[in-house]
Amino acid sequence: MLRHDFQPGRLVVGLTLILAGVLYAGDATGSWDIPWFVLFPVMSAGLCLAATAGLAARGIRRRRVSPDERQGVPGADPPE
């Protein structure tokens, strides 16, 4: 399997969707009663947290790029 960058924003979005699914599955089985509007704040908070995590990871990743790695990036400074 090829290695890839860790993307925490996608992880948070996935966990948020799993949480929403668990909430509604519990409501469907009768384990608890969830009002219909609960999904909106759960999804809003999850998406905002995912955006924050993604932007933080992007900022960290951009600082760690060495000048040697920038040579293959379009729009980067040309090598001297």
C-alpha positions as CSV (number, residue, x, y, z in Angstrom):
1,M,0.0,0.0,0.0
2,L,1.3,3.4,-0.9
3,R,2.0,5.9,1.9
4,H,0.0,9.0,1.9
5,D,-0.3,12.2,4.0
6,F,-2.3,12.1,7.1
7,Q,-5.4,14.3,6.6
8,P,-7.0,15.1,10.0
9,G,-9.9,17.1,8.4
10,R,-11.2,14.0,6.6
11,L,-10.9,11.9,9.8
12,V,-13.0,14.5,11.7
13,V,-15.6,14.6,9.0
14,G,-15.8,10.8,9.0
15,L,-16.2,10.6,12.8
16,T,-18.9,13.3,12.6
17,L,-20.9,11.3,10.1
18,I,-20.5,8.1,12.1
19,L,-21.7,10.0,15.2
20,A,-24.8,11.2,13.2
21,G,-25.4,7.7,12.0
22,V,-25.2,6.2,15.5
23,L,-27.6,8.9,16.9
24,Y,-30.2,8.2,14.3
25,A,-29.7,4.4,14.5
26,G,-30.3,4.6,18.3
27,D,-33.4,6.7,17.6
28,A,-34.7,4.2,15.0
29,T,-34.2,1.2,17.4
30,G,-36.0,3.1,20.2
31,S,-33.0,3.2,22.5
32,W,-33.4,6.9,22.9
33,D,-35.5,9.8,21.5
34,I,-33.5,12.3,19.4
35,P,-35.3,15.4,18.1
36,W,-35.0,15.9,14.3
37,F,-33.0,19.1,14.6
38,V,-30.1,17.7,16.5
39,L,-28.2,16.8,13.3
40,F,-27.8,20.5,12.4
41,P,-25.6,21.5,15.3
42,V,-23.7,18.2,15.3
43,M,-22.8,18.5,11.6
44,S,-22.1,22.2,11.9
45,A,-19.7,21.7,14.8
46,G,-18.1,18.7,13.1
47,L,-17.5,20.5,9.8
48,C,-16.1,23.6,11.5
49,L,-13.7,21.4,13.6
50,A,-12.7,19.5,10.4
51,A,-12.0,22.8,8.6
52,T,-9.9,24.0,11.5
53,A,-8.0,20.7,11.6
54,G,-7.4,20.7,7.9
55,L,-6.1,24.3,7.8
56,A,-3.8,23.6,10.8
57,A,-2.4,20.5,9.1
58,R,-1.9,22.4,5.8
59,G,-0.1,25.2,7.6
60,I,2.2,22.8,9.4
61,R,2.8,20.8,6.2
62,R,3.7,24.0,4.2
63,R,6.3,25.1,6.8
64,R,8.0,21.7,6.7
65,V,8.6,21.6,2.9
66,S,12.3,21.9,2.2
67,P,13.7,23.9,-0.8
68,D,14.7,20.7,-2.4
69,E,11.1,19.4,-2.4
70,R,9.8,22.7,-3.8
71,Q,11.6,22.1,-7.1
72,G,8.9,19.8,-8.4
73,V,6.0,22.0,-7.3
74,P,4.4,24.1,-10.1
75,G,4.7,27.8,-9.3
76,A,7.7,27.4,-7.0
77,D,10.8,29.3,-7.4
78,P,13.0,28.0,-10.2
79,P,16.3,26.4,-9.1
80,E,19.4,28.5,-9.5
